[in-house]
Amino acid sequence: MDGVNKMPITSKKQIVSRVIARFTAIALILTLSALAQAPSAEAGFGFKTQWGSEGSGDGQFGLPYEIAIGVSGNVYVVDSYNHRIQVFDSDGNFITKWGSYGTGDGQFVSWPTGIAVDVSGNVYVADNGKSRIQKFDSDGNFITKWGSKGSDDGQLDGSNGIAVDPSGNVYVADSYNHRIQVFDSDGNFITKWGSKGSGDGQFSKLYGITVDASGNVYVADAGNNRIQVFDSDGNFITKWGSKGSGDGQFNFPSWIAVDVSGNVYVTDYHNDRIQVFDSDGNFITKWGSWGSGDGQFSQPWGIAVDVCLNVYVADSGNHRIQKFGWILYFGASTWTCEIWGGEPKWKLLNVFYYSAGSNEPGSDAAEDERGGDKDRSDSDASRRGDADQGSASSGRDEPFRATSKPYKGKSVRAKSTVKLKKAKKSKRKK
């Protein structure tokens, strides 16, 4: 646990600002009365789990390219070189798959790239090699398709990223036409914007695209090593980034995601790292380095964030998915948030699940539901070490660690008034 950044919390005010602020938008309602009963509280962010290896079996990958989170919390992965979509639960357990090589409905030629899931559970896949979009239900049953190779409205040339807005409109990164195209959920053309270049609203090598809750569109303009932001009509709002390896710089930003608070996560492909920004492009934090260890990457492509702020990364060169997230410590209890039955739940690690908003961590109700197992609590406390001193027992073995030491800077360790979304740029020691 030496790699996990823990933040001691000593007052109700600090609990509100450091914990509730991060989970308010997803209704993780931690009542002050419940939290006040916890003898101590800490929070940390880091590596949670991983799954996958190179191959064509269930749960194996041939270049996992992009990720999307379904309404039930399931994880949809574009398994590009295997010409298929694989679906997992949030812990990486295999659920189903569909797709094969070909040009027919439900097949993929060359390789599929982008994927998105709408609020009804429909799945949209950018079939790059065929310059088309295919739409499926959540079980992989084919619904419809649109697109052909060309530069006219509704035609595509190298479709990569795809995203769906809250209204169900579909945004496609039409890469080699250097533009964004927008369609309704049936594939009817609505609008477009963009051209080749480096000016505002121009693009070079379009890849990832995502839409926030307000309908703003974020585009990974990889060839220009920057992020561009537009409103839903394509009007330019802002941009950030330049080529390099410093904070806020990129070496081919490939994919992009936005969390429920509006923070922006970017896979910095050739720098083998993840960078996080607020919605205005102010740098918050970063993690990752080249390698195959936990929290390390080799050619990270796709990225997705669920409503619990768990971050999933397609670590393509290592043929795996890595998952990162928050963990909370209340007294002898260790908790994290997961999607369970389509809803965010507090998970008491390795034991039970509780609804977020009822039976909060540290509450009497949660302890009652645990059955009042004092021996287990004592055991947890023993594994945990002296929490009040902010230390971690070397014997702790729950599946949460952060070997890459993410979220190290002042952006999350500063005063209680600092929130993830509004964090200022951090001065980081090399």
C-alpha positions in Angstrom: 0.0 0.0 0.0 3.0 2.3 -0.1 2.0 3.6 -3.5 -1.5 4.6 -2.5 -1.9 8.3 -1.7 -4.0 8.5 1.5 -5.6 11.7 2.7 -6.2 11.9 6.4 -9.6 13.5 7.2 -10.1 15.0 10.6 -13.4 17.0 10.4 -16.8 16.9 8.9 -16.0 19.8 6.7 -13.0 18.0 5.2 -15.1 14.9 4.6 -17.6 16.9 2.7 -15.1 18.7 0.6 -12.8 15.7 -0.2 -15.2 12.8 -0.5 -18.7 14.1 -1.2 -17.5 16.6 -3.8 -16.2 13.7 -5.8 -19.3 11.6 -5.6 -22.1 14.2 -5.4 -23.0 13.9 -9.1 -23.5 10.1 -8.8 -25.7 10.3 -5.6 -23.1 8.8 -3.3 -24.7 10.5 -0.4 -22.5 10.2 2.7 -24.4 11.7 5.5 -22.5 13.7 8.1 -24.1 11.8 11.0 -22.9 8.5 9.5 -19.4 9.8 8.8 -19.1 11.3 12.2 -19.3 7.8 13.7 -16.2 6.7 11.9 -13.1 7.0 14.1 -11.0 8.0 11.1 -11.4 8.4 7.4 -8.9 8.3 4.5 -9.2 8.2 0.7 -6.8 7.3 -2.0 -6.7 6.7 -5.8 -4.8 4.0 -7.6 -4.7 0.7 -9.5 -7.5 -1.7 -8.7 -7.3 -4.6 -11.1 -6.5 -5.8 -14.7 -7.5 -8.5 -17.1 -6.6 -9.9 -20.4 -3.6 -11.4 -22.3 -2.7 -11.8 -26.0 -4.8 -14.3 -27.8 -8.3 -15.0 -29.3 -10.0 -16.8 -26.5 -12.7 -15.4 -24.3 -11.1 -12.6 -22.2 -8.0 -12.4 -24.5 -7.3 -9.6 -26.8 -5.6 -8.8 -30.1 -5.1 -5.1 -29.6 -7.9 -3.8 -27.4 -8.6 -0.5 -28.9 -11.5 1.4 -27.3 -13.7 1.0 -24.2 -17.3 2.0 -23.4 -19.3 1.6 -20.2 -22.9 0.4 -20.5 -25.9 1.5 -18.5 -25.5 -1.5 -16.2 -21.8 -0.9 -15.6 -20.7 -3.6 -18.0 -17.5 -2.9 -19.9 -17.5 -3.1 -23.7 -14.1 -3.6 -25.4 -13.3 -3.3 -29.1 -11.0 -6.3 -29.7 -9.7 -5.0 -33.0 -7.5 -7.6 -34.4 -9.9 -10.3 -33.4 -12.7 -8.4 -35.3 -15.1 -8.5 -32.4 -16.6 -6.8 -29.3 -16.2 -8.4 -25.9 -18.3 -7.5 -22.9 -17.2 -7.9 -19.2 -18.6 -7.0 -15.9 -16.8 -4.2 -14.0 -14.4 -6.7 -12.4 -13.3 -8.1 -15.7 -15.4 -11.3 -15.8 -16.3 -12.3 -19.3 -20.0 -12.0 -20.2 -20.4 -12.3 -24.0 -18.9 -11.4 -27.4 -20.0 -10.9 -31.0 -18.4 -10.2 -34.4 -16.1 -11.9 -36.9 -14.1 -10.9 -40.0 -16.2 -9.9 -42.9 -18.4 -7.3 -44.5 -21.8 -8.6 -43.5 -24.1 -7.3 -40.8 -22.4 -7.8 -37.4 -19.1 -8.5 -39.0 -16.0 -6.2 -39.1 -13.5 -5.9 -41.9 -9.8 -4.8 -41.2 -10.5 -3.7 -37.6 -13.3 -2.0 -35.6 -12.1 1.1 -33.6 -14.5 3.3 -31.7 -17.4 2.2 -29.5 -20.2 4.1 -27.6 -23.3 3.1 -25.6 -26.4 5.2 -25.4 -28.8 5.6 -22.4 -31.0 2.8 -23.8 -28.1 0.4 -23.9 -27.6 0.4 -27.7 -24.1 -0.1 -28.8 -22.5 1.9 -31.7 -19.3 0.6 -33.3 -17.1 2.4 -35.8 -16.2 -0.3 -38.4 -13.1 1.5 -39.6 -12.1 -0.7 -42.5 -15.6 -0.6 -44.0 -16.1 3.2 -43.3 -19.4 2.6 -41.6 -21.2 2.6 -38.3 -23.0 -0.5 -37.0 -25.6 -0.4 -34.3 -26.4 -3.3 -31.9 -28.5 -3.9 -28.9 -26.8 -4.6 -25.6 -26.6 -8.3 -26.4 -24.9 -7.8 -29.7 -28.0 -8.2 -32.0 -27.6 -6.2 -35.1 -30.0 -3.3 -35.5 -28.8 -1.0 -38.4 -25.8 0.4 -40.2 -24.9 3.5 -42.2 -22.0 5.0 -44.0 -19.7 4.2 -47.0 -16.3 5.4 -48.1 -16.2 8.9 -49.4 -16.3 12.6 -48.5 -20.0 13.5 -49.0 -22.4 14.0 -46.1 -22.9 10.7 -44.3 -19.9 9.1 -45.9 -16.7 8.3 -44.0 -13.0 7.8 -44.5 -11.3 6.1 -41.6 -13.9 6.5 -38.9 -12.2 6.2 -35.5 -13.9 7.7 -32.4 -17.6 7.7 -31.8 -19.7 9.2 -29.0 -23.4 9.6 -28.1 -24.8 12.8 -26.5 -27.6 12.8 -23.8 -30.2 13.3 -26.6 -29.0 10.2 -28.5 -27.2 12.0 -31.3 -24.1 10.2 -32.6 -20.8 12.0 -33.2 -18.2 10.4 -35.4 -14.5 11.3 -35.8 -14.3 11.1 -39.6 -10.5 10.9 -39.4 -9.2 11.2 -43.0 -11.9 13.7 -44.0 -10.6 15.8 -41.0 -14.1 16.5 -39.7 -16.8 15.6 -37.2 -20.1 14.3 -38.5 -23.3 14.2 -36.4 -26.2 11.7 -37.0 -29.4 10.9 -35.2 -29.7 7.4 -33.6 -30.9 5.9 -36.9 -28.0 7.2 -38.9 -29.6 10.2 -40.5 -27.1 13.0 -41.2 -27.5 16.2 -39.1 -24.4 18.3 -39.4 -20.6 18.4 -39.8 -17.7 20.6 -39.1 -13.9 20.7 -39.6 -11.2 20.7 -42.2 -7.5 19.8 -42.4 -5.1 22.1 -40.7 -4.0 23.4 -37.3 -6.3 26.4 -36.8 -9.3 26.4 -34.4 -11.8 23.9 -35.6 -9.3 22.2 -37.9 -7.9 18.7 -37.4 -5.0 16.4 -38.2 -5.4 12.7 -37.5 -8.7 12.6 -35.5 -9.1 9.8 -33.0 -11.0 10.0 -29.7 -14.2 12.0 -29.2 -16.5 12.3 -26.2 -19.5 14.4 -25.1 -20.2 15.7 -21.6 -23.5 16.0 -19.8 -24.0 19.6 -21.2 -23.5 18.5 -24.8 -20.0 19.9 -25.2 -17.8 17.9 -27.6 -14.2 17.1 -26.8 -11.9 15.9 -29.6 -8.5 14.3 -29.4 -6.8 16.1 -32.3 -3.9 13.7 -32.2 -1.8 15.0 -35.1 -1.9 18.5 -33.7 -1.1 17.2 -30.1 -4.0 19.0 -28.6 -7.6 18.7 -27.3 -10.3 20.9 -28.9 -13.7 21.6 -27.4 -16.9 22.6 -29.3 -20.5 23.1 -28.5 -23.1 20.6 -29.9 -23.4 22.7 -33.1 -19.7 22.6 -33.8 -18.8 26.1 -32.6 -15.3 26.3 -31.2 -15.0 26.9 -27.5 -11.4 26.2 -26.4 -8.3 24.1 -26.9 -5.2 23.0 -25.0 -2.0 21.1 -25.5 1.2 21.1 -27.5 3.8 18.5 -28.4 6.1 17.4 -25.5 6.2 15.3 -22.3 5.5 18.1 -19.7 2.3 18.5 -17.8 -0.4 19.4 -20.3 1.7 18.4 -23.3 1.0 15.4 -25.5 2.8 13.0 -27.8 -0.2 11.8 -29.8 -3.3 12.1 -27.6 -5.3 9.2 -28.8 -8.5 8.9 -26.8 -10.5 10.9 -24.4 -13.2 10.6 -21.7 -15.2 12.9 -19.4 -16.4 12.0 -15.9 -19.6 13.0 -14.2 -18.0 16.2 -12.8 -16.6 17.3 -16.2 -13.0 16.3 -15.7 -11.3 15.2 -18.9 -9.1 12.1 -19.1 -6.7 11.7 -22.0 -4.6 8.8 -23.1 -1.2 10.3 -24.0 -0.2 7.5 -26.4 3.6 7.9 -27.0 4.2 9.2 -23.4 2.5 6.0 -22.1 0.5 7.9 -19.5 -2.9 9.3 -18.6 -3.4 13.0 -18.0 -6.4 14.6 -16.3 -7.7 18.1 -16.8 -10.7 20.2 -15.7 -13.2 21.2 -18.3 -11.3 24.3 -19.1 -8.1 22.4 -19.9 -6.2 23.2 -16.6 -3.9 20.3 -15.7 -4.8 18.3 -12.6 -2.7 15.2 -12.5 -1.1 12.3 -14.4 0.0 8.8 -13.9 1.7 6.0 -15.9 5.0 5.1 -17.5 6.2 2.6 -20.0 6.1 -1.0 -18.9 3.9 -4.0 -18.1 3.5 -3.5 -14.3 0.4 -2.4 -12.6 -0.2 1.3 -13.5 2.3 1.1 -16.4 1.3 1.2 -20.1 2.4 0.2 -23.5 0.5 2.2 -26.2 -2.6 3.1 -24.2 -5.6 3.7 -26.5 -9.1 3.7 -25.3 -10.3 5.1 -22.0 -13.6 5.3 -20.2 -14.8 6.5 -16.7 -17.9 5.1 -15.0 -20.2 7.0 -12.6 -18.1 5.8 -9.6 -15.1 7.5 -11.1 -13.4 4.2 -11.9 -11.1 4.7 -14.9 -10.7 1.9 -17.5 -7.7 2.0 -19.9 -7.2 -0.1 -23.0 -3.5 -0.9 -22.5 -3.2 -2.1 -26.1 0.5 -3.1 -26.3 0.1 -5.2 -23.2 -3.2 -6.7 -24.5 -5.1 -6.0 -21.3 -7.6 -3.6 -19.6 -6.4 -1.8 -16.5 -8.8 -0.4 -13.9 -8.1 2.5 -11.5 -10.3 4.1 -8.9 -11.0 5.5 -5.5 -10.9 3.7 -2.2 -12.3 4.9 1.2 -11.2 3.9 4.7 -13.5 4.3 7.6 -12.2 2.9 10.9 -11.5 -0.8 10.3 -13.6 -0.8 7.1 -12.2 -0.5 3.6 -14.7 0.5 0.9 -14.9 1.3 -2.8 -17.6 2.3 -5.2 -18.7 -0.2 -8.0 -21.6 -0.4 -10.4 -23.9 -3.2 -9.2 -27.3 -3.9 -10.9 -26.9 -0.7 -12.9 -26.5 1.5 -9.7 -23.5 2.8 -7.8 -22.9 0.8 -4.7 -20.5 1.0 -1.8 -18.5 -2.2 -1.8 -17.0 -3.4 1.4 -13.9 -5.0 -0.1 -14.2 -8.8 -0.4 -17.3 -9.0 1.8 -20.7 -7.3 0.9 -22.4 -4.6 -1.2 -24.5 -1.7 0.1 -26.4 0.9 -1.7 -24.7 4.3 -2.1 -27.0 6.7 -0.2 -28.2 4.1 2.3 -26.1 2.1 4.7 -23.1 4.5 4.1 -19.6 3.4 5.1 -19.2 3.8 8.8 -22.9 4.0 9.6 -24.7 1.9 12.2 -26.9 0.5 9.5 -23.9 -0.7 7.5 -22.4 -2.3 10.6 -25.7 -4.0 11.5 -26.0 -5.4 8.0 -22.5 -6.8 8.3 -23.8 -8.8 11.2 -21.8 -7.1 13.9 -18.8 -9.4 13.3 -16.4 -8.0 15.7 -13.8 -10.7 15.0 -13.8 -9.7 11.3 -13.5 -6.0 12.2 -10.6 -6.8 14.5 -9.0 -8.8 11.7 -9.5 -5.9 9.3 -8.0 -3.5 11.7 -5.0 -5.7 12.2 -4.4 -5.9 8.5 -4.9 -2.2 8.1 -2.4 -0.9 10.5 -2.4 2.4 12.3 -4.9 4.4 10.2 -4.9 7.5 12.5 -1.2 8.0 11.7 -1.8 7.7 7.9 0.3 4.5 7.7 -0.5 1.3 5.9 0.3 -2.2 7.0 2.7 -4.0 4.7 0.6 -7.1 5.3 -2.6 -5.6 3.8 -3.6 -7.7 0.9 -6.8 -6.3 -0.5 -6.8 -5.7 -4.3 -5.9 -2.0 -4.3 -2.5 -0.6 -4.9 -0.9 2.1 -7.0 2.6 1.2 -8.1 2.7 4.1 -10.5 1.8 6.5 -7.7 -1.1 8.4 -9.5 -2.7 11.6 -8.1 0.5 12.5 -6.2 0.5 16.3 -6.5 -1.2 19.1 -4.6 -4.3 18.8 -6.8 -5.7 16.2 -4.4 -3.5 16.6 -1.4 -4.0 20.3 -0.8 -6.4 22.0 1.5 -10.0 20.8 1.8 -11.2 23.5 -0.5 -9.4 22.0 -3.4 -11.8 19.8 -5.5 -10.8 17.5 -8.3 -12.8 19.5 -10.9 -11.5 22.9 -9.8 -7.9 22.0 -9.0 -5.2 24.4 -10.1 -2.0 23.3 -11.8 0.3 21.4 -9.5 4.0 22.0 -9.1 5.3 18.5 -9.2 8.7 17.3 -8.1 10.5 15.2 -10.7 
